[in-house]
Amino acid sequence: MKGRPAPQRTIIVDGKPLPQVLDEAMIVAVVHGFYDKIRKDDLLGPIFNGAIAEADWPPHLNNMCDFWSSTLLRTGRYEGRPLPPHLALPGLGKEHFQRWLSLFQTTVHDLCPPEVAELFMDRAMRIAHSFRLAIAFNRGEDTTQVQPILQEVL
């Protein structure tokens, strides 16, 4: 059956169209750039390098690209559960998430236009707070004491 080509769908995130400049290549650049920083970081490097074997880094990076592609581009490629591995890390605290967010912010601001960096950071801030709440709950801590990390302190 002939007819007009199907219109391209516009992805809407938080009531706004997704910036067209955000694509898979940008997600790959962000994920790889971010984890390069993580692996070299004095605070986070030992945690990540201790939890992920050298041979497992390529699949992990692919998985993280799928995660961000699903999160921002709505591709549906990610089928994992990101929280359980973090629950298994002893001693993971606010300072770790604050450093994670700081490195992520530096990465997205270096690699993305401002509107895309803002989109990445909004999601990262939500994820960090959600994980912190889940970790506190899992440890039997009072979750009402877990306050969001503010972007102004990064």
Backbone bond lengths (Angstrom), bond angles and torsions (degrees), N, CA, C in turn:
res aa  C-N    CA-C-N  psi(-1)  N-CA   C-N-CA  omega(-1)  CA-C   N-CA-C  phi
1 M - - - 1.445 - - 1.518 108.32 -
2 K 1.309 114.98 129.06 1.456 119.69 179.91 1.515 109.83 -95.96
3 G 1.265 114.20 158.50 1.454 119.80 178.83 1.504 109.01 172.66
4 R 1.273 114.65 -163.88 1.467 119.83 178.22 1.516 109.60 -73.95
5 P 1.324 116.73 147.25 1.471 118.02 174.55 1.528 109.31 -65.19
6 A 1.313 115.14 149.29 1.462 120.07 179.00 1.523 109.00 -63.05
7 P 1.308 116.86 136.70 1.473 118.55 177.95 1.523 110.02 -68.04
8 Q 1.318 114.26 147.70 1.459 117.99 175.51 1.514 108.11 -69.74
9 R 1.336 114.70 136.99 1.462 118.74 178.76 1.520 109.68 -80.09
10 T 1.297 115.46 139.75 1.450 121.32 175.19 1.516 107.61 -94.71
11 I 1.315 116.43 128.30 1.455 121.21 177.63 1.524 108.05 -83.69
12 I 1.320 115.55 127.03 1.459 121.57 179.27 1.523 108.41 -107.40
13 V 1.317 116.12 125.99 1.463 122.07 177.92 1.518 107.30 -124.69
14 D 1.326 115.60 122.42 1.465 121.38 -178.76 1.528 111.85 53.03
15 G 1.324 115.70 39.37 1.452 121.16 176.34 1.517 115.46 79.19
16 K 1.343 116.90 3.93 1.462 120.17 -179.60 1.529 109.43 -123.52
17 P 1.338 117.17 145.37 1.465 118.90 176.40 1.529 110.68 -63.31
18 L 1.308 115.52 140.11 1.458 121.28 177.61 1.523 109.19 -65.78
19 P 1.326 119.03 132.59 1.473 119.75 178.27 1.535 110.74 -58.40
20 Q 1.313 116.50 130.94 1.466 120.76 -176.62 1.529 112.85 -64.81
21 V 1.313 117.53 -21.67 1.455 120.69 -179.79 1.537 111.54 -69.28
22 L 1.327 116.74 -21.73 1.461 120.43 178.82 1.516 108.70 -75.79
23 D 1.330 115.63 116.24 1.455 120.75 179.62 1.521 109.83 -140.34
24 E 1.316 115.29 -177.84 1.465 120.61 -178.42 1.526 111.88 -59.86
25 A 1.319 117.54 -38.42 1.468 120.49 -179.09 1.529 110.85 -62.96
26 M 1.328 116.77 -39.13 1.465 119.90 178.79 1.527 110.26 -67.83
27 I 1.323 116.91 -39.82 1.462 120.34 178.00 1.520 110.38 -62.26
28 V 1.324 117.54 -44.22 1.473 121.11 178.23 1.528 110.14 -60.65
29 A 1.325 116.93 -43.94 1.469 120.40 179.74 1.525 110.96 -61.94
30 V 1.327 117.42 -43.15 1.463 121.31 -179.89 1.526 110.26 -65.00
31 V 1.316 117.20 -50.06 1.467 120.65 -177.40 1.533 110.66 -60.28
32 H 1.306 117.57 -49.22 1.468 120.03 -178.16 1.523 111.43 -67.46
33 G 1.334 117.33 -41.36 1.464 120.50 178.50 1.522 111.85 -63.51
34 F 1.321 115.88 -41.32 1.455 121.13 179.93 1.525 111.41 -64.86
35 Y 1.316 117.31 -49.75 1.460 119.64 -177.63 1.527 112.19 -70.21
36 D 1.329 118.28 -25.25 1.475 119.59 171.27 1.520 109.67 -61.62
37 K 1.327 116.60 -41.48 1.468 120.63 178.30 1.528 110.92 -68.24
38 I 1.328 116.37 -43.98 1.469 121.41 -179.71 1.524 110.81 -56.61
39 R 1.318 116.07 -48.36 1.471 120.62 -174.12 1.529 112.30 -64.66
40 K 1.335 117.01 -23.90 1.463 121.42 -179.64 1.527 112.85 -97.08
41 D 1.309 116.91 -8.44 1.454 121.75 -174.98 1.529 111.27 -72.44
42 D 1.339 116.63 137.44 1.465 121.04 -178.72 1.524 113.23 -63.72
43 L 1.321 118.36 -35.24 1.464 121.64 -178.65 1.526 111.91 -85.49
44 L 1.323 117.15 -47.72 1.461 120.80 -172.87 1.523 113.96 -91.94
45 G 1.312 117.67 -27.63 1.464 120.99 -178.24 1.524 113.29 -53.80
46 P 1.329 118.16 -50.03 1.464 118.53 179.97 1.538 113.41 -60.88
47 I 1.307 117.04 -33.86 1.470 120.34 179.88 1.524 110.29 -68.74
48 F 1.322 116.14 -52.86 1.464 120.33 -178.21 1.524 111.53 -66.67
49 N 1.324 116.63 -44.77 1.467 119.46 -179.16 1.518 111.65 -68.07
50 G 1.328 117.06 -26.39 1.461 120.48 176.35 1.519 112.52 -78.01
51 A 1.325 116.54 -28.60 1.465 120.77 -177.22 1.529 112.63 -91.01
52 I 1.327 116.87 -24.08 1.471 121.20 -176.65 1.525 108.52 -121.18
53 A 1.314 116.26 115.60 1.464 121.45 179.31 1.528 109.51 -65.80
54 E 1.319 115.96 152.24 1.467 121.19 -178.28 1.535 111.80 -51.26
55 A 1.302 117.11 -44.49 1.475 121.08 -178.85 1.525 112.48 -68.49
56 D 1.333 116.75 -18.44 1.468 120.40 -178.17 1.531 113.53 -91.54
57 W 1.332 116.91 -5.14 1.464 118.57 -179.14 1.524 113.19 -65.10
58 P 1.332 120.88 -45.88 1.481 118.15 179.13 1.531 113.02 -57.24
59 P 1.355 119.82 -47.16 1.464 117.63 176.89 1.541 112.76 -63.60
60 H 1.334 116.69 -34.86 1.468 119.48 178.83 1.534 110.22 -63.68
61 L 1.323 116.49 -44.83 1.464 120.06 179.60 1.532 110.92 -63.29
62 N 1.325 116.85 -40.99 1.469 119.83 175.97 1.523 110.83 -60.96
63 N 1.325 115.86 -41.65 1.457 121.12 179.23 1.532 110.91 -63.52
64 M 1.320 116.71 -40.99 1.464 120.53 178.92 1.532 111.12 -68.67
65 C 1.326 117.18 -34.79 1.473 119.70 174.26 1.531 109.64 -63.70
66 D 1.329 116.65 -42.02 1.468 120.24 176.63 1.524 110.76 -61.71
67 F 1.337 116.17 -40.99 1.469 120.32 179.51 1.529 110.80 -59.25
68 W 1.332 116.57 -52.04 1.461 119.80 -176.91 1.523 111.52 -69.75
69 S 1.322 117.97 -32.66 1.453 121.11 175.44 1.530 110.30 -63.60
70 S 1.315 115.91 -42.96 1.467 120.09 178.04 1.522 111.29 -67.58
71 T 1.319 115.86 -40.51 1.458 121.02 -177.34 1.524 112.39 -67.51
72 L 1.326 116.74 -44.80 1.462 119.58 -173.70 1.529 113.91 -100.75
73 L 1.318 117.46 -38.73 1.468 120.17 -177.60 1.519 112.66 -96.21
74 R 1.327 116.16 -4.25 1.473 122.41 177.88 1.528 112.59 60.07
75 T 1.347 116.18 38.07 1.468 119.96 -177.95 1.521 113.07 -79.32
76 G 1.330 117.66 -21.36 1.463 120.24 -179.41 1.516 113.97 74.14
77 R 1.328 117.74 15.07 1.472 120.20 -177.13 1.521 113.12 -75.08
78 Y 1.310 118.46 -27.84 1.464 120.70 -176.26 1.519 110.09 -84.90
79 E 1.327 115.12 128.10 1.462 120.01 -179.87 1.523 111.83 -124.94
80 G 1.304 117.32 11.88 1.455 120.47 -175.88 1.511 113.23 -86.47
81 R 1.310 113.24 -174.06 1.464 122.36 175.77 1.528 106.52 -127.17
82 P 1.311 118.77 101.08 1.462 120.18 -172.61 1.527 115.11 -73.13
83 L 1.313 118.41 -22.04 1.460 119.76 -174.69 1.527 114.47 -71.42
84 P 1.327 120.95 -48.11 1.473 120.19 -173.77 1.532 116.20 -51.15
85 P 1.335 120.13 -42.84 1.476 117.23 178.26 1.528 113.24 -61.77
86 H 1.326 116.43 -31.72 1.462 119.84 179.25 1.525 111.80 -74.07
87 L 1.317 116.44 -32.88 1.466 119.89 176.95 1.522 111.16 -64.38
88 A 1.319 116.79 -27.23 1.465 121.37 -177.30 1.530 113.02 -80.52
89 L 1.323 117.63 -7.31 1.469 120.44 -178.01 1.527 109.89 -88.86
90 P 1.325 117.49 113.31 1.471 119.58 -179.17 1.528 111.26 -69.85
91 G 1.318 115.00 143.03 1.461 119.99 173.22 1.510 115.89 77.33
92 L 1.317 118.27 5.66 1.456 120.77 179.35 1.532 108.29 -67.17
93 G 1.329 116.40 121.94 1.459 120.00 -174.18 1.509 113.34 -135.22
94 K 1.320 114.30 -173.64 1.454 121.57 -176.99 1.524 111.81 -55.18
95 E 1.330 116.76 -41.91 1.469 119.68 -177.48 1.524 111.90 -61.71
96 H 1.335 116.72 -32.70 1.471 120.73 178.36 1.531 110.29 -70.12
97 F 1.320 116.49 -43.26 1.460 119.61 179.88 1.524 110.83 -69.24
98 Q 1.322 116.66 -36.21 1.458 119.16 178.06 1.527 110.32 -64.20
99 R 1.317 116.86 -42.13 1.466 120.15 177.90 1.524 110.51 -66.42
100 W 1.347 116.91 -41.91 1.470 122.29 177.44 1.528 109.90 -56.10
101 L 1.332 116.02 -47.62 1.461 120.28 -179.82 1.525 112.01 -66.28
102 S 1.317 116.64 -38.03 1.460 120.48 179.14 1.525 111.06 -63.11
103 L 1.326 116.83 -45.82 1.469 120.44 177.98 1.521 111.26 -65.93
104 F 1.317 116.45 -37.82 1.461 120.12 178.63 1.525 110.09 -65.12
105 Q 1.329 116.03 -43.44 1.464 120.61 179.37 1.524 111.04 -60.45
106 T 1.318 116.40 -45.62 1.466 120.14 178.23 1.523 110.45 -58.78
107 T 1.312 116.30 -44.00 1.461 120.93 -178.42 1.525 111.76 -62.68
108 V 1.329 116.68 -51.36 1.472 118.44 -176.45 1.526 111.55 -68.19
109 H 1.327 117.77 -32.98 1.462 119.08 177.91 1.526 111.57 -71.38
110 D 1.323 117.08 -29.38 1.463 121.12 176.69 1.525 112.51 -74.83
111 L 1.338 117.40 -32.58 1.459 120.90 -169.68 1.522 116.13 -108.55
112 C 1.324 117.74 -14.18 1.463 120.31 -171.63 1.520 111.95 -124.27
113 P 1.334 116.04 152.90 1.465 117.76 170.25 1.528 109.60 -65.04
114 P 1.317 117.71 157.52 1.469 120.80 -173.32 1.529 115.11 -52.37
115 E 1.328 118.54 -41.72 1.463 119.43 -177.22 1.527 111.87 -68.84
116 V 1.323 117.24 -30.15 1.468 120.52 177.05 1.524 109.93 -78.01
117 A 1.333 117.23 -41.18 1.467 120.79 176.94 1.528 109.67 -58.53
118 E 1.322 116.97 -40.90 1.466 121.58 178.88 1.532 110.82 -63.20
119 L 1.320 116.59 -40.41 1.459 121.43 179.19 1.536 110.72 -64.62
120 F 1.312 116.59 -47.11 1.469 120.76 176.53 1.523 110.42 -58.54
121 M 1.333 116.73 -47.21 1.461 120.12 -176.54 1.515 112.20 -66.38
122 D 1.303 117.46 -37.23 1.455 119.36 177.53 1.530 109.91 -58.71
123 R 1.311 116.49 -46.47 1.464 120.32 179.68 1.530 111.07 -66.43
124 A 1.314 117.29 -43.10 1.469 120.75 -179.09 1.526 110.98 -62.69
125 M 1.327 117.55 -39.97 1.460 121.04 179.38 1.526 110.46 -64.14
126 R 1.325 116.59 -42.03 1.467 120.63 177.98 1.522 111.64 -64.49
127 I 1.320 115.71 -43.46 1.468 120.53 -179.84 1.524 110.03 -62.66
128 A 1.321 117.10 -47.07 1.463 120.96 -179.03 1.526 110.54 -58.51
129 H 1.325 117.61 -45.07 1.461 119.79 -178.62 1.532 110.69 -66.82
130 S 1.297 116.29 -42.44 1.467 120.43 178.24 1.528 111.31 -60.05
131 F 1.321 116.57 -44.71 1.470 120.71 178.60 1.521 110.75 -64.48
132 R 1.312 117.51 -41.93 1.464 120.18 179.71 1.520 111.02 -62.74
133 L 1.324 117.17 -40.97 1.463 120.59 176.85 1.527 111.04 -63.21
134 A 1.316 116.67 -44.36 1.467 120.87 -179.02 1.522 111.20 -65.27
135 I 1.318 117.25 -40.02 1.467 121.01 178.64 1.524 109.76 -64.59
136 A 1.323 116.88 -46.33 1.471 120.22 178.76 1.526 110.40 -60.13
137 F 1.300 117.54 -45.17 1.469 121.61 179.12 1.524 110.37 -61.03
138 N 1.328 115.97 -45.48 1.463 121.25 -179.31 1.525 111.80 -61.97
139 R 1.313 117.12 -30.73 1.474 122.18 179.47 1.529 112.13 -87.18
140 G 1.320 117.12 -1.89 1.459 120.67 -178.83 1.515 113.21 78.00
141 E 1.327 117.40 19.90 1.460 121.69 -179.50 1.529 110.11 -86.53
142 D 1.317 116.00 163.83 1.459 122.38 178.45 1.531 108.83 -76.94
143 T 1.328 116.50 106.07 1.462 120.35 -176.54 1.526 113.27 -69.70
144 T 1.335 117.19 -16.90 1.464 118.63 178.02 1.530 111.12 -69.45
145 Q 1.318 116.61 -14.36 1.462 120.83 178.80 1.528 112.71 -88.72
146 V 1.331 117.24 -6.46 1.471 121.95 -179.07 1.526 108.65 -87.26
147 Q 1.310 115.48 106.58 1.450 121.49 179.79 1.526 109.86 -98.35
148 P 1.333 117.79 146.22 1.472 119.75 177.71 1.523 110.75 -59.54
149 I 1.306 114.83 146.07 1.463 120.84 171.59 1.516 106.16 -78.23
150 L 1.301 117.07 129.13 1.454 121.36 -177.70 1.530 110.25 -88.75
151 Q 1.307 115.42 140.61 1.454 120.05 -178.13 1.535 111.29 -62.48
152 E 1.318 116.93 -26.61 1.471 120.56 -179.25 1.530 112.56 -65.00
153 V 1.346 117.67 -21.26 1.466 118.88 -177.53 1.526 112.52 -95.30
154 L 1.316 116.99 0.08 1.474 119.32 -178.51 1.507 111.49 -78.35
